[in-house]
C-alpha cells in the first residue's frame, strides 16, 4: 500500500467517524469510555498474569504484576466513574489533536519542495490545532458538543486527506508515466 492509499483510507475513516459522531453523539463518547475501560482491564489482567506466573527463565515480575493491578484498577474506575473518564478522554483527545496538528504542519513544510498541494496537509494540521485548542478552551462542554466537534474535525480532515491522497496518487501516476516514456 502506498502513501496515497494510506491517506485515502485515513480520510474515509475520518468521514465515517464524523458521520457516527453526528448521528449518535452520546454513543460516541460512551464508546470511547467503554473501549478505554475494556482495554485497561484486559491489559491489566494480562500484565498481572505475566507478573505472577513463574517461568524458568524469568521468574516472577513484580513490575508486571504491579502494572497489572494498576491497569485493572483504572479499568474498574473507568466503569465506576465514567464521567471523570470521559473528561480525561476529552483532555487526551485535545492533546492528541494538538500534537497531530504540529506534526502534520511539520510534514507539510518538509513536503513543500516535493509535491504540489502540501498546503492541504498544513490545513489539516491547522484544523487539528484549532480543534485541540477548542477542546482545552471548553473542557466542560457536554458530550454532545465534544462529539460534534470531534465529528466535524474528523469529517473535514477526512475530506482534506482524501483530496491530498488523490493529488498524490495523480503525481505518482504522472511521474511513473514520464519514467516509462
Backbone as CSV, one residue per row, in Angstrom:
resi,resn,N_x,N_y,N_z,CA_x,CA_y,CA_z,C_x,C_y,C_z
1,UNK,0.856,-1.174,0.000,0.000,0.000,0.000,0.902,1.238,0.000
2,UNK,0.642,2.152,-0.922,1.465,3.353,-0.999,0.908,4.468,-0.116
3,UNK,1.630,5.572,-0.051,1.271,6.686,0.832,-0.101,7.249,0.475
4,UNK,-0.378,7.373,-0.821,-1.670,7.940,-1.212,-2.824,7.051,-0.764
5,UNK,-2.633,5.740,-0.797,-3.679,4.826,-0.332,-3.913,4.985,1.169
6,UNK,-2.832,5.152,1.925,-2.982,5.367,3.369,-3.741,6.672,3.640
7,UNK,-3.429,7.713,2.873,-4.139,8.983,3.040,-5.617,8.823,2.709
8,UNK,-5.922,8.088,1.638,-7.315,7.864,1.257,-8.062,7.084,2.339
9,UNK,-7.440,6.025,2.848,-8.076,5.232,3.905,-8.281,6.077,5.154
10,UNK,-7.273,6.836,5.519,-7.372,7.709,6.695,-8.498,8.725,6.509
11,UNK,-8.624,9.268,5.315,-9.691,10.216,5.027,-11.072,9.586,5.095
12,UNK,-11.218,8.396,4.540,-12.510,7.692,4.570,-12.903,7.356,6.002
13,UNK,-11.947,6.895,6.798,-12.225,6.596,8.209,-12.634,7.866,8.947
14,UNK,-11.970,8.980,8.654,-12.323,10.248,9.285,-13.754,10.661,8.968
15,UNK,-14.153,10.532,7.717,-15.528,10.880,7.332,-16.522,9.947,8.020
16,UNK,-16.205,8.651,8.068,-17.103,7.695,8.739,-17.263,8.027,10.220
17,UNK,-16.166,8.359,10.876,-16.232,8.737,12.299,-17.057,10.008,12.463
18,UNK,-16.901,10.951,11.547,-17.691,12.179,11.595,-19.178,11.906,11.493
19,UNK,-19.562,11.014,10.602,-20.979,10.667,10.441,-21.520,10.024,11.709
20,UNK,-20.769,9.079,12.266,-21.208,8.411,13.503,-21.321,9.414,14.642
21,UNK,-20.354,10.320,14.749,-20.367,11.305,15.839,-21.583,12.226,15.753
22,UNK,-22.002,12.573,14.542,-23.193,13.415,14.395,-24.475,12.621,14.598
23,UNK,-24.485,11.386,14.134,-25.696,10.571,14.241,-25.954,10.128,15.688
24,UNK,-24.898,9.777,16.397,-25.027,9.268,17.767,-23.967,9.900,18.662
25,UNK,-24.101,11.183,19.003,-23.054,11.861,19.781,-22.841,11.258,21.168
26,UNK,-23.906,10.920,21.857,-23.759,10.319,23.183,-23.074,8.970,23.109
27,UNK,-23.407,8.223,22.078,-22.807,6.907,21.888,-21.317,7.031,21.601
28,UNK,-20.931,8.083,20.892,-19.522,8.274,20.544,-18.658,8.402,21.790
29,UNK,-19.043,9.290,22.709,-18.273,9.468,23.937,-18.360,8.221,24.808
30,UNK,-19.553,7.647,24.922,-19.713,6.427,25.727,-18.862,5.290,25.169
31,UNK,-18.811,5.186,23.840,-17.999,4.133,23.218,-16.524,4.325,23.527
32,UNK,-16.049,5.579,23.495,-14.652,5.841,23.836,-14.348,5.411,25.266
33,UNK,-15.264,5.717,26.178,-15.069,5.349,27.581,-15.059,3.830,27.736
34,UNK,-16.010,3.152,27.111,-16.086,1.689,27.227,-14.857,1.029,26.618
35,UNK,-14.441,1.495,25.443,-13.253,0.903,24.799,-12.024,1.086,25.684
36,UNK,-11.855,2.287,26.230,-10.719,2.522,27.113,-10.793,1.633,28.350
37,UNK,-11.976,1.549,28.975,-12.145,0.730,30.174,-11.834,-0.741,29.914
38,UNK,-12.352,-1.259,28.807,-12.083,-2.664,28.463,-10.599,-2.888,28.185
39,UNK,-9.997,-1.961,27.470,-8.569,-2.083,27.189,-7.764,-2.108,28.485
40,UNK,-8.062,-1.172,29.390,-7.320,-1.111,30.655,-7.494,-2.401,31.449
41,UNK,-8.720,-2.940,31.489,-8.965,-4.195,32.215,-8.207,-5.373,31.594
42,UNK,-8.308,-5.522,30.284,-7.657,-6.652,29.604,-6.136,-6.537,29.699
43,UNK,-5.617,-5.333,29.475,-4.180,-5.110,29.582,-3.710,-5.377,31.012
44,UNK,-4.473,-4.886,31.983,-4.117,-5.101,33.384,-4.121,-6.570,33.760
45,UNK,-5.154,-7.277,33.338,-5.247,-8.707,33.642,-4.081,-9.472,33.012
46,UNK,-3.772,-9.131,31.774,-2.654,-9.786,31.082,-1.336,-9.538,31.819
47,UNK,-1.097,-8.295,32.204,0.142,-7.979,32.919,0.192,-8.637,34.294
48,UNK,-0.941,-8.713,34.968,-0.974,-9.376,36.271,-0.637,-10.858,36.125
49,UNK,-1.219,-11.499,35.139,-0.921,-12.917,34.895,0.553,-13.095,34.556
50,UNK,1.093,-12.239,33.703,2.522,-12.313,33.373,3.385,-12.106,34.609
51,UNK,2.956,-11.205,35.472,3.748,-10.887,36.656,3.767,-11.980,37.700
52,UNK,2.662,-12.695,37.874,2.618,-13.716,38.925,2.987,-15.103,38.418
53,UNK,3.078,-15.259,37.099,3.449,-16.554,36.531,4.956,-16.754,36.660
54,UNK,5.328,-17.887,37.212,6.747,-18.209,37.362,7.219,-18.947,36.115
55,UNK,8.271,-18.422,35.488,8.846,-19.100,34.329,10.283,-19.483,34.667
56,UNK,10.781,-20.541,34.062,12.144,-20.975,34.357,13.199,-19.924,33.998
57,UNK,12.937,-19.105,32.990,13.953,-18.149,32.547,13.835,-16.791,33.223
58,UNK,12.635,-16.376,33.597,12.465,-15.031,34.129,11.947,-14.971,35.565
59,UNK,11.401,-16.032,36.048,10.819,-15.983,37.384,9.563,-15.133,37.378
60,UNK,9.246,-14.563,38.525,8.084,-13.677,38.619,8.539,-12.238,38.448
61,UNK,7.619,-11.397,37.975,7.956,-9.992,37.766,7.009,-9.118,38.571
62,UNK,7.535,-8.514,39.635,6.692,-7.651,40.453,6.255,-6.419,39.669
63,UNK,7.103,-5.963,38.715,6.752,-4.781,37.917,5.530,-5.063,37.042
64,UNK,5.526,-6.243,36.394,4.359,-6.615,35.589,3.123,-6.769,36.461
65,UNK,3.291,-7.400,37.597,2.149,-7.597,38.498,1.587,-6.255,38.964
66,UNK,2.463,-5.340,39.349,2.019,-4.022,39.793,1.351,-3.260,38.649
67,UNK,1.939,-3.329,37.476,1.341,-2.687,36.304,-0.041,-3.283,36.032
68,UNK,-0.158,-4.582,36.201,-1.449,-5.242,36.009,-2.492,-4.778,37.011
69,UNK,-2.105,-4.651,38.264,-3.034,-4.199,39.305,-3.498,-2.766,39.014
70,UNK,-2.568,-1.908,38.609,-2.929,-0.530,38.274,-3.875,-0.508,37.074
71,UNK,-3.595,-1.311,36.065,-4.453,-1.376,34.881,-5.861,-1.840,35.218
72,UNK,-5.961,-2.862,36.050,-7.279,-3.359,36.472,-8.008,-2.280,37.261
73,UNK,-7.290,-1.609,38.155,-7.913,-0.543,38.957,-8.423,0.591,38.061
74,UNK,-7.627,0.994,37.081,-8.047,2.052,36.158,-9.259,1.593,35.350
75,UNK,-9.258,0.340,34.915,-10.398,-0.194,34.175,-11.674,-0.183,35.004
76,UNK,-11.577,-0.611,36.254,-12.741,-0.612,37.148,-13.205,0.819,37.412
77,UNK,-12.268,1.722,37.695,-12.624,3.118,37.943,-13.278,3.771,36.722
78,UNK,-12.870,3.342,35.546,-13.482,3.855,34.321,-14.982,3.565,34.314
79,UNK,-15.353,2.365,34.752,-16.773,1.997,34.752,-17.504,2.538,35.979
80,UNK,-16.790,2.758,37.078,-17.405,3.326,38.280,-17.638,4.825,38.092
81,UNK,-16.685,5.534,37.487,-16.773,6.978,37.279,-16.640,7.307,35.790
82,UNK,-17.613,6.944,34.998,-17.490,7.176,33.549,-17.405,8.657,33.177
83,UNK,-18.017,9.545,33.959,-17.967,10.975,33.639,-16.544,11.503,33.782
84,UNK,-15.851,11.093,34.851,-14.463,11.513,35.046,-13.601,10.961,33.907
85,UNK,-13.852,9.720,33.530,-13.098,9.119,32.434,-13.374,9.852,31.131
86,UNK,-14.643,10.200,30.893,-14.989,10.941,29.674,-14.252,12.281,29.641
87,UNK,-14.198,12.965,30.771,-13.477,14.243,30.839,-11.988,14.030,30.537
88,UNK,-11.403,13.001,31.151,-9.983,12.718,30.906,-9.745,12.375,29.440
89,UNK,-10.652,11.605,28.844,-10.503,11.264,27.431,-10.623,12.506,26.547
90,UNK,-11.496,13.430,26.930,-11.625,14.681,26.183,-10.296,15.440,26.223
91,UNK,-9.662,15.477,27.379,-8.362,16.145,27.502,-7.316,15.419,26.646
92,UNK,-7.325,14.079,26.677,-6.387,13.317,25.847,-6.641,13.570,24.358
93,UNK,-7.910,13.650,23.963,-8.244,13.928,22.567,-7.711,15.294,22.163
94,UNK,-7.880,16.293,23.030,-7.354,17.627,22.743,-5.842,17.621,22.584
95,UNK,-5.159,16.937,23.485,-3.695,16.860,23.413,-3.258,16.139,22.139
96,UNK,-3.948,15.045,21.816,-3.638,14.287,20.598,-3.808,15.171,19.371
97,UNK,-4.892,15.939,19.324,-5.153,16.795,18.169,-4.057,17.850,18.008
98,UNK,-3.619,18.434,19.090,-2.574,19.452,19.025,-1.257,18.845,18.543
99,UNK,-0.877,17.704,19.091,0.369,17.047,18.673,0.275,16.625,17.203
100,UNK,-0.862,16.058,16.813,-1.053,15.660,15.418,-0.939,16.868,14.494
101,UNK,-1.566,17.968,14.880,-1.509,19.179,14.073,-0.092,19.687,13.875
102,UNK,0.670,19.678,14.934,2.058,20.134,14.850,2.851,19.263,13.876
103,UNK,2.686,17.952,13.987,3.428,17.053,13.100,2.947,17.136,11.653
104,UNK,1.644,17.353,11.435,1.151,17.498,10.069,1.690,18.772,9.429
105,UNK,1.748,19.844,10.181,2.307,21.088,9.651,3.798,20.911,9.349
106,UNK,4.507,20.246,10.237,5.933,19.985,10.007,6.124,19.127,8.754
107,UNK,5.276,18.127,8.570,5.367,17.270,7.378,5.071,18.079,6.117
108,UNK,4.084,18.967,6.182,3.750,19.803,5.018,4.924,20.693,4.638
109,UNK,5.587,21.253,5.637,6.750,22.104,5.365,7.839,21.282,4.694
110,UNK,8.035,20.072,5.172,9.054,19.200,4.594,8.697,18.781,3.167
111,UNK,7.405,18.591,2.886,6.971,18.113,1.574,6.794,19.213,0.536
112,UNK,6.888,20.471,0.942,6.566,21.563,0.021,7.448,21.584,-1.219
113,UNK,8.643,21.027,-1.141,9.532,21.003,-2.309,9.325,19.743,-3.146
114,UNK,8.545,18.795,-2.614,8.373,17.517,-3.288,7.049,17.445,-4.044
115,UNK,5.975,17.939,-3.454,4.661,17.824,-4.084,3.941,19.167,-4.096
116,UNK,2.993,19.287,-5.021,2.098,20.437,-5.022,0.920,20.095,-4.122
117,UNK,0.352,21.083,-3.512,-0.813,20.836,-2.665,-0.462,20.451,-1.243
118,UNK,0.793,20.679,-0.858,1.195,20.363,0.513,0.442,21.218,1.517
119,UNK,-0.099,22.336,1.037,-0.871,23.217,1.905,-2.073,22.489,2.497
120,UNK,-2.558,21.442,1.793,-3.701,20.701,2.324,-3.329,19.943,3.595
121,UNK,-2.112,19.410,3.620,-1.653,18.749,4.845,-1.467,19.786,5.951
122,UNK,-0.955,20.955,5.584,-0.821,22.039,6.568,-2.201,22.478,7.059
123,UNK,-3.182,22.522,6.157,-4.549,22.871,6.547,-5.111,21.838,7.515
124,UNK,-4.882,20.565,7.224,-5.319,19.512,8.140,-4.662,19.688,9.504
125,UNK,-3.380,20.032,9.507,-2.667,20.277,10.763,-3.229,21.470,11.504
126,UNK,-3.540,22.530,10.769,-4.117,23.716,11.404,-5.488,23.392,11.997
127,UNK,-6.274,22.598,11.269,-7.584,22.199,11.795,-7.421,21.368,13.062
128,UNK,-6.419,20.513,13.081,-6.147,19.717,14.280,-5.792,20.625,15.452
129,UNK,-4.952,21.622,15.190,-4.568,22.559,16.255,-5.772,23.333,16.782
130,UNK,-6.615,23.820,15.886,-7.802,24.573,16.306,-8.719,23.674,17.125
131,UNK,-8.933,22.455,16.643,-9.779,21.514,17.368,-9.230,21.259,18.772
132,UNK,-7.934,20.981,18.867,-7.322,20.728,20.171,-7.447,21.917,21.107
133,UNK,-7.241,23.108,20.570,-7.366,24.320,21.403,-8.804,24.524,21.864
134,UNK,-9.782,24.247,20.989,-11.186,24.360,21.387,-11.526,23.379,22.505
135,UNK,-10.987,22.184,22.412,-11.232,21.184,23.450,-10.681,21.675,24.787
136,UNK,-9.483,22.252,24.780,-8.908,22.751,26.032,-9.609,24.015,26.518
137,UNK,-10.090,24.840,25.590,-10.766,26.082,25.987,-12.132,25.803,26.614
138,UNK,-12.786,24.733,26.192,-14.136,24.412,26.673,-14.210,22.971,27.175
139,UNK,-13.415,22.611,28.186,-13.381,21.212,28.642,-14.683,20.766,29.295
140,UNK,-15.459,21.712,29.785,-16.705,21.339,30.439,-17.858,21.163,29.470
141,UNK,-17.599,21.321,28.204,-18.671,21.154,27.218,-19.262,19.763,27.332
142,UNK,-20.525,19.666,27.020,-21.215,18.380,27.112,-20.688,17.374,26.116
143,UNK,-21.023,16.126,26.346,-20.580,15.051,25.461,-21.077,15.271,24.035
144,UNK,-22.254,15.849,23.894,-22.783,16.092,22.553,-21.913,17.101,21.823
145,UNK,-21.546,18.193,22.511,-20.706,19.207,21.884,-19.350,18.663,21.490
146,UNK,-18.724,17.943,22.389,-17.408,17.362,22.093,-17.529,16.370,20.947
147,UNK,-18.577,15.578,20.966,-18.776,14.601,19.901,-18.941,15.298,18.556
148,UNK,-19.711,16.392,18.529,-19.907,17.114,17.281,-18.626,17.800,16.823
149,UNK,-17.861,18.328,17.764,-16.573,18.929,17.390,-15.657,17.849,16.818
150,UNK,-15.607,16.702,17.500,-14.801,15.579,17.014,-15.286,15.137,15.639
151,UNK,-16.604,15.043,15.478,-17.166,14.622,14.194,-16.870,15.614,13.084
152,UNK,-17.007,16.901,13.380,-16.715,17.938,12.377,-15.255,17.894,11.967
153,UNK,-14.395,17.816,12.972,-12.966,17.738,12.693,-12.635,16.491,11.870
154,UNK,-13.139,15.340,12.293,-12.821,14.084,11.609,-13.305,14.114,10.163
155,UNK,-14.529,14.595,9.934,-15.071,14.637,8.577,-14.305,15.635,7.709
156,UNK,-14.044,16.837,8.235,-13.327,17.854,7.454,-11.901,17.401,7.154
157,UNK,-11.212,16.896,8.169,-9.846,16.411,7.944,-9.863,15.228,6.979
158,UNK,-10.881,14.390,7.074,-11.013,13.261,6.145,-11.130,13.725,4.705
159,UNK,-11.939,14.756,4.470,-12.090,15.288,3.112,-10.780,15.874,2.597
160,UNK,-10.078,16.593,3.458,-8.801,17.180,3.060,-7.791,16.077,2.745
161,UNK,-7.745,15.040,3.571,-6.778,13.956,3.350,-7.115,13.148,2.092
162,UNK,-8.395,12.971,1.804,-8.779,12.279,0.567,-8.314,13.099,-0.636
163,UNK,-8.528,14.406,-0.595,-8.082,15.273,-1.688,-6.572,15.199,-1.852
164,UNK,-5.844,15.250,-0.744,-4.390,15.143,-0.800,-3.974,13.783,-1.354
165,UNK,-4.635,12.715,-0.920,-4.316,11.379,-1.408,-4.537,11.244,-2.902
166,UNK,-5.626,11.818,-3.402,-5.906,11.770,-4.840,-4.846,12.555,-5.606
167,UNK,-4.495,13.738,-5.100,-3.452,14.538,-5.762,-2.100,13.818,-5.757
168,UNK,-1.765,13.206,-4.643,-0.502,12.484,-4.550,-0.495,11.292,-5.501
169,UNK,-1.617,10.577,-5.558,-1.708,9.435,-6.475,-1.553,9.916,-7.913
170,UNK,-2.166,11.050,-8.273,-2.039,11.603,-9.622,-0.580,11.949,-9.920
171,UNK,0.110,12.520,-8.942,1.518,12.861,-9.112,2.337,11.604,-9.362
172,UNK,2.095,10.556,-8.598,2.837,9.299,-8.764,2.577,8.721,-10.153
173,UNK,1.326,8.764,-10.607,0.995,8.240,-11.934,1.701,9.055,-13.017
174,UNK,1.706,10.391,-12.867,2.405,11.242,-13.843,3.895,10.935,-13.865
175,UNK,4.497,10.824,-12.702,5.930,10.531,-12.638,6.238,9.160,-13.210
176,UNK,5.361,8.202,-12.949,5.564,6.835,-13.465,5.453,6.823,-14.993
177,UNK,4.462,7.563,-15.528,4.292,7.585,-16.976,5.465,8.299,-17.652
178,UNK,6.018,9.330,-17.013,7.204,10.010,-17.567,8.407,9.082,-17.570
179,UNK,8.527,8.266,-16.542,9.674,7.345,-16.432,9.598,6.277,-17.511
180,UNK,8.381,5.859,-17.848,8.216,4.820,-18.872,8.481,5.395,-20.263
181,UNK,8.084,6.639,-20.490,8.213,7.259,-21.812,9.604,7.596,-22.180
